[in-house]
Amino acid sequence: MSNRVENDAIEVEEEDDETPFVEFDISVSPADPTLELLASKVANGEIIVPFYQRSYIWKIEQASRLIESFLMGLPVPQVFLYINEADRLEIIDGQQRIMSVKYFFEGYFGEPDEGGRRRVFSLTGLSERSEYNGKTFVNLPERDQRRLKNSALRAIHIKQLKPSSRNDSVFHIFERLNTGGTQLRPQEIRNAVFRGQIVEKLKLFNLDPHWRKILGVPQPDKNQKDVEIILRLFSLFEVWKSYEKPMLKYLNEQMKENKNFNSDRADRFATRFPEVAKLIAMELQKPFRPRKVINTAMLEAVVVALLEDKTIGAKQLRVGYEALEKDETFEGLIRGPTADTLTLHKRIERAKEILGNAQA
């Protein structure tokens, strides 16, 4: 079965992965900040919008209806804010609502374009009989300005108490509560939660032309599945024997532990990844597609084997890869529960054995 998405999305076989058991001690407390306070906290960085790909996507008509709801005293859904390790608030759910309010107070809709220009935020798309149609914040009567600034938006503050050494509860909270028009995928959530140098490094690796050729898609995947595969390669490189399922939890832990991407292992990966990508792209035609779409388990085993063994050259790769494709044991290890701990260990061992012993 393939997982197909439109517009520069890579096609991969679906994998079976165990759903991680989540057990955390968290505190949840309600707050009712005014809209003026929320907007000012975003402006001064006390409230963070932790998105990298999914930014502000509302149309002005949607934002206008939200502002009208506040002016009319209508109920608006609550937002969820996570208290991070620096005691800043991260928006888990409610970005569009909070940013719409901030923009309206500023008088401009959205962020500046490439020329530094911004659209004036006048309320648009309301009922023809609405007294607020066409109004900017400064055009509203002072009474309505005060009413809007003093309107409250229920905010749920979430903080992880235990385990204090990790903050990955926010990943699972974010995953369950994010209700945007387009649901974020796991790697997009990781980029938001585990911010650090690793985010930019993974994106840079993902632009490697030989890597793009291997994937068969010239542009990065819009849901960052390709970035996630690179994270998986790095997370297993030299440490795969310590892997334990489920894969989702393992990748979260690796992203967290390596967010600065400044270890010796990170340096070795940064050197080897482009070398291995070039070797594969030059020597193998449309690799890792036993069923016409990319099999991530097969890709992972072969690439990790090559990353760790610099002695495997072009001809040895071609001979070894052909042998792997015909190997019944390896075939069984890239099907079914491929994220199972023992299966993953055996798969990489088998790839290293066959590739390493191939006769060039």
C-alpha positions as CSV (number, residue, x, y, z in Angstrom):
1,M,0.0,0.0,0.0
2,S,1.3,3.5,-0.8
3,N,0.8,6.7,1.0
4,R,0.2,9.2,-1.9
5,V,0.0,13.0,-1.5
6,E,-0.2,15.6,-4.1
7,N,2.3,18.3,-5.0
8,D,5.9,17.2,-4.6
9,A,5.2,14.5,-2.0
10,I,7.2,11.4,-1.9
11,E,5.5,8.1,-2.1
12,V,6.3,5.6,0.6
13,E,5.0,2.3,1.8
14,E,3.1,2.6,5.0
15,E,4.8,1.1,8.1
16,D,3.4,-0.6,11.1
17,D,4.6,1.2,14.3
18,E,3.4,0.8,17.8
19,T,1.5,3.7,19.3
20,P,3.7,5.0,22.2
21,F,2.3,4.7,25.7
22,V,2.1,8.2,27.1
23,E,2.3,8.8,30.9
24,F,3.1,12.3,32.2
25,D,2.5,14.4,35.2
26,I,1.2,17.7,33.9
27,S,-0.6,20.6,35.4
28,V,-3.5,22.2,33.6
29,S,-4.8,25.6,34.6
30,P,-7.3,28.0,33.0
31,A,-6.7,31.7,32.4
32,D,-8.8,34.5,30.9
33,P,-6.3,37.0,29.5
34,T,-7.7,40.0,27.7
35,L,-7.1,40.3,23.9
36,E,-4.9,43.3,24.5
37,L,-2.7,41.3,26.8
38,L,-2.5,38.3,24.5
39,A,-1.5,40.6,21.5
40,S,1.2,42.3,23.5
41,K,2.6,39.0,24.8
42,V,3.0,37.8,21.2
43,A,4.6,41.1,20.2
44,N,7.2,41.0,23.0
45,G,8.0,37.3,22.6
46,E,6.3,36.0,25.8
47,I,4.0,33.9,23.7
48,I,5.7,32.0,20.9
49,V,4.2,30.7,17.7
50,P,6.2,27.4,17.4
51,F,5.6,26.7,13.7
52,Y,8.1,26.4,10.8
53,Q,6.1,25.3,7.8
54,R,2.5,26.0,8.9
55,S,2.3,29.7,9.5
56,Y,-0.7,32.1,9.5
57,I,-3.1,30.7,6.9
58,W,-6.5,32.4,7.6
59,K,-8.1,34.6,5.0
60,I,-9.1,38.1,5.9
61,E,-12.8,37.1,5.9
62,Q,-12.2,34.4,8.6
63,A,-10.2,36.8,10.7
64,S,-12.9,39.4,10.3
65,R,-15.7,37.1,11.5
66,L,-13.6,36.3,14.6
67,I,-13.2,40.0,15.4
68,E,-16.9,40.5,14.9
69,S,-17.7,37.6,17.3
70,F,-15.7,39.3,20.0
71,L,-17.4,42.7,19.3
72,M,-20.8,41.0,19.5
73,G,-19.9,39.0,22.7
74,L,-20.3,35.7,21.0
75,P,-18.4,32.7,22.4
76,V,-15.0,31.8,20.8
77,P,-13.2,28.5,21.3
78,Q,-10.5,28.3,23.9
79,V,-6.8,28.2,23.1
80,F,-4.1,25.9,24.5
81,L,-0.7,27.3,25.6
82,Y,2.2,25.2,26.7
83,I,4.6,26.5,29.4
84,N,8.1,25.6,28.1
85,E,11.4,25.2,29.9
86,A,12.1,28.9,29.6
87,D,8.7,29.7,31.1
88,R,7.5,31.1,27.8
89,L,4.1,30.2,26.4
90,E,4.0,28.2,23.2
91,I,0.8,28.1,21.2
92,I,-0.3,24.5,20.9
93,D,-3.7,25.3,19.5
94,G,-5.2,28.7,18.6
95,Q,-2.5,30.3,16.5
96,Q,-5.0,31.6,13.9
97,R,-7.2,33.2,16.5
98,I,-4.5,34.9,18.5
99,M,-2.6,36.2,15.5
100,S,-5.8,37.5,13.9
101,V,-6.4,39.6,17.1
102,K,-2.8,40.9,17.1
103,Y,-3.0,41.9,13.4
104,F,-6.3,43.7,13.9
105,F,-4.9,45.8,16.8
106,E,-1.9,46.6,14.6
107,G,-4.1,47.6,11.7
108,Y,-2.5,45.4,9.2
109,F,-3.5,41.9,8.0
110,G,-0.7,39.3,8.0
111,E,3.0,39.8,7.8
112,P,4.8,42.1,5.4
113,D,5.4,40.8,1.8
114,E,8.8,40.8,0.2
115,G,8.6,44.5,-0.5
116,G,7.8,45.2,3.1
117,R,4.1,46.1,2.3
118,R,1.2,45.0,4.5
119,R,-2.5,45.0,3.7
120,V,-4.7,47.3,5.8
121,F,-6.9,45.2,8.1
122,S,-10.4,46.4,7.6
123,L,-13.2,44.0,8.5
124,T,-14.3,42.2,5.3
125,G,-16.9,39.7,4.3
126,L,-19.4,40.4,7.1
127,S,-23.1,40.8,6.6
128,E,-24.1,43.8,4.6
129,R,-26.1,45.1,7.6
130,S,-23.2,44.7,10.0
131,E,-22.1,48.1,11.4
132,Y,-18.5,46.8,11.5
133,N,-18.1,46.2,7.8
134,G,-15.1,48.0,6.4
135,K,-13.9,49.2,9.9
136,T,-10.3,49.1,11.0
137,F,-9.5,49.1,14.7
138,V,-8.8,52.8,14.8
139,N,-12.1,53.5,12.9
140,L,-14.1,51.7,15.6
141,P,-15.9,53.9,18.2
142,E,-13.8,54.2,21.3
143,R,-16.4,52.1,23.2
144,D,-16.0,49.2,20.8
145,Q,-12.2,49.6,20.9
146,R,-12.3,49.2,24.7
147,R,-14.8,46.3,24.5
148,L,-12.4,44.5,22.1
149,K,-9.3,45.2,24.1
150,N,-10.9,44.0,27.3
151,S,-12.6,40.9,25.8
152,A,-11.2,37.7,27.4
153,L,-10.2,34.6,25.6
154,R,-10.1,31.5,27.7
155,A,-6.6,30.0,27.6
156,I,-5.6,26.6,29.0
157,H,-2.1,26.6,30.3
158,I,-0.3,23.3,30.3
159,K,3.0,22.5,32.0
160,Q,4.9,19.2,32.3
161,L,5.9,18.5,35.9
162,K,7.4,15.0,35.5
163,P,9.6,13.7,34.1
164,S,11.5,16.9,34.5
165,S,14.3,15.7,32.2
166,R,12.1,15.6,29.1
167,N,9.5,17.9,27.6
168,D,8.1,15.5,25.0
169,S,4.6,15.6,26.6
170,V,4.1,18.7,24.5
171,F,4.6,16.6,21.3
172,H,1.7,14.3,22.2
173,I,-0.5,17.2,23.5
174,F,0.2,19.1,20.3
175,E,-0.5,16.1,18.2
176,R,-3.9,15.6,19.8
177,L,-5.0,19.2,20.2
178,N,-3.8,20.8,17.0
179,T,-7.1,21.5,15.1
180,G,-5.9,23.7,12.3
181,G,-7.4,23.3,8.8
182,T,-4.4,21.1,7.8
183,Q,-3.2,18.7,10.5
184,L,0.5,18.9,11.1
185,R,2.5,15.8,10.5
186,P,4.9,14.3,13.2
187,Q,8.1,15.9,11.8
188,E,6.4,19.3,11.6
189,I,5.5,19.0,15.2
190,R,9.0,17.9,16.1
191,N,10.4,21.0,14.4
192,A,8.1,23.1,16.5
193,V,8.6,21.3,19.8
194,F,12.3,20.5,19.7
195,R,13.7,23.7,18.3
196,G,17.4,23.8,17.7
197,Q,20.2,23.7,15.1
198,I,19.1,20.2,14.1
199,V,16.0,21.6,12.4
200,E,18.1,23.7,10.0
201,K,20.7,20.9,9.5
202,L,18.0,18.4,8.5
203,K,16.5,20.8,6.1
204,L,19.9,21.5,4.5
205,F,20.6,17.7,4.1
206,N,17.2,17.4,2.5
207,L,18.2,19.8,-0.3
208,D,21.1,17.6,-1.4
209,P,20.6,17.0,-5.1
210,H,21.7,13.4,-4.9
211,W,19.2,12.8,-2.1
212,R,16.4,14.4,-4.1
213,K,17.3,12.1,-7.0
214,I,17.1,9.1,-4.8
215,L,13.6,10.1,-3.6
216,G,12.6,10.9,-7.2
217,V,11.0,14.3,-6.2
218,P,12.9,17.5,-6.9
219,Q,11.3,19.6,-4.3
220,P,11.0,18.9,-0.5
221,D,7.9,17.1,0.7
222,K,5.3,19.5,2.0
223,N,4.7,17.3,5.0
224,Q,8.4,16.8,5.7
225,K,8.3,13.0,5.3
226,D,11.7,13.3,3.6
227,V,13.1,15.3,6.5
228,E,11.8,12.6,8.9
229,I,13.6,9.9,6.9
230,I,16.9,11.8,7.3
231,L,16.2,12.2,11.0
232,R,15.7,8.4,11.2
233,L,19.0,7.8,9.4
234,F,20.9,10.1,11.8
235,S,19.1,8.6,14.8
236,L,20.2,5.1,13.9
237,F,23.7,6.0,12.6
238,E,26.3,4.3,14.9
239,V,23.7,3.8,17.7
240,W,21.0,1.5,16.1
241,K,21.8,-1.3,18.6
242,S,20.3,0.9,21.3
243,Y,17.0,1.4,19.3
244,E,13.8,0.4,21.0
245,K,10.3,0.7,19.6
246,P,8.1,2.6,19.0
247,M,9.9,4.5,16.2
248,L,7.9,7.7,16.9
249,K,9.1,7.9,20.5
250,Y,12.6,7.0,19.5
251,L,12.8,9.8,16.9
252,N,11.3,12.3,19.4
253,E,14.0,11.4,22.0
254,Q,16.8,11.6,19.3
255,M,15.5,15.0,18.1
256,K,15.5,16.3,21.7
257,E,18.9,14.9,22.7
258,N,20.6,16.2,19.5
259,K,18.8,19.5,19.1
260,N,22.1,21.4,19.0
261,F,23.6,19.0,16.5
262,N,27.1,19.6,17.8
263,S,28.3,16.1,18.8
264,D,31.2,14.2,17.1
265,R,28.6,11.7,15.8
266,A,26.6,14.6,14.2
267,D,29.8,15.8,12.5
268,R,30.5,12.3,11.1
269,F,27.0,12.1,9.8
270,A,27.2,15.5,8.2
271,T,30.3,14.3,6.3
272,R,29.1,10.9,5.4
273,F,25.5,11.7,4.4
274,P,26.3,13.6,1.1
275,E,29.0,11.0,0.2
276,V,26.5,8.1,0.6
277,A,23.7,10.0,-1.2
278,K,26.0,10.6,-4.1
279,L,27.2,7.0,-4.2
280,I,23.6,5.7,-4.3
281,A,22.3,8.2,-6.7
282,M,25.2,7.5,-9.2
283,E,25.1,3.7,-9.0
284,L,21.5,2.7,-8.4
285,Q,18.5,3.4,-10.5
286,K,15.3,4.2,-8.5
287,P,16.5,2.3,-5.5
288,F,14.4,1.1,-2.4
289,R,11.2,0.5,-4.4
290,P,10.5,-3.2,-4.2
291,R,6.8,-2.4,-4.8
292,K,7.2,0.7,-7.0
293,V,7.1,3.2,-4.0
294,I,9.9,3.8,-1.5
295,N,10.2,1.2,1.3
296,T,11.6,3.2,4.2
297,A,12.8,0.1,6.0
298,M,14.9,-1.0,3.0
299,L,16.3,2.5,2.5
300,E,17.2,2.8,6.2
301,A,19.0,-0.5,6.3
302,V,21.1,0.1,3.2
303,V,21.9,3.7,3.9
304,V,22.9,3.1,7.6
305,A,25.1,0.2,6.4
306,L,26.8,2.5,3.9
307,L,27.1,5.4,6.4
308,E,29.0,3.2,8.8
309,D,31.2,1.4,6.2
310,K,33.4,3.7,4.1
311,T,35.1,0.7,2.4
312,I,32.0,-0.1,0.2
313,G,32.6,1.3,-3.3
314,A,30.5,1.6,-6.4
315,K,30.8,-1.9,-7.8
316,Q,30.5,-3.5,-4.4
317,L,27.3,-1.5,-3.8
318,R,25.8,-2.6,-7.1
319,V,26.6,-6.3,-6.5
320,G,25.5,-6.2,-2.9
321,Y,22.3,-4.3,-3.5
322,E,21.3,-6.8,-6.2
323,A,22.0,-9.6,-3.7
324,L,19.9,-7.9,-1.1
325,E,16.9,-7.5,-3.4
326,K,17.0,-11.3,-3.9
327,D,17.6,-12.2,-0.3
328,E,14.5,-13.9,1.2
329,T,15.6,-13.1,4.8
330,F,16.0,-9.4,4.1
331,E,12.7,-9.4,2.2
332,G,11.0,-10.7,5.3
333,L,12.6,-7.9,7.4
334,I,11.2,-5.0,5.3
335,R,7.6,-6.2,5.6
336,G,5.1,-6.2,8.4
337,P,6.1,-4.6,11.8
338,T,9.2,-3.0,10.4
339,A,9.6,-0.7,13.5
340,D,9.8,-3.7,15.8
341,T,13.1,-3.6,17.8
342,L,14.4,-7.0,16.9
343,T,13.3,-6.7,13.3
344,L,15.1,-3.4,12.9
345,H,18.3,-4.8,14.4
346,K,18.3,-7.9,12.2
347,R,17.5,-5.8,9.1
348,I,20.5,-3.5,9.5
349,E,22.7,-6.5,10.4
350,R,21.7,-8.3,7.3
351,A,22.3,-5.3,5.1
352,K,25.7,-4.7,6.6
353,E,26.6,-8.4,6.1
354,I,25.5,-8.7,2.5
355,L,26.8,-5.3,1.3
356,G,30.1,-5.7,3.3
357,N,30.8,-9.2,1.9
358,A,29.8,-8.5,-1.7
359,Q,32.5,-9.3,-4.2
360,A,33.3,-6.3,-6.3
